[in-house]
Amino acid sequence: MAPWTPEIMDCFQSIKPDLESDFTPAAYNKLLNTLFPVNTPYTVFPQVHRHDEIVTPSARTTFTVYYKNTPVFLLDLHPYPNLARISAREAADDHIRMHVRDLLPYCPLPTLYAISAFGTRLSFYTVTPGCAILPARVTASDQSTHDGTPADWWDCDILEDDGAIRLKEVVNKIRNQCENL
């Protein structure tokens, strides 16, 4: 059995190169608006960031979920082919950590949850006030050859049961905590 409705699965699995080079942001928008319905106090706010200053131009889409007017969840989406690049993973990790640090003071929940995604591959992040962002960064003395953001951080796929279950657990925690505000 598929972890999502046919409409959501089709949106992730349908490639429409004649319309858009990457339909993944639209699929995430549909999924997040299903998990955080529009007829509730939640708002999904997508932002597209274009990066032309690097050798291979790419786009990154950030989805911030607000409860009323406060941030409660963050998903930072990058193109799947970039997952293989250490520099792309480092940049993705830097982006999500920067956003989490910026949003944490405004989050009304005890924990701010975030996801870094490369296509449908997910890496889960959490932070509580006064604590380090998890997963903790891997450090080494020789940064020239060290991979501080291993590809196995993106250890599940949203289109598979494990990834869907993990995302639904996070969403349920957020929604339960928001109901108790």
Disulfide bonds with the S-S distance in Angstrom:
none
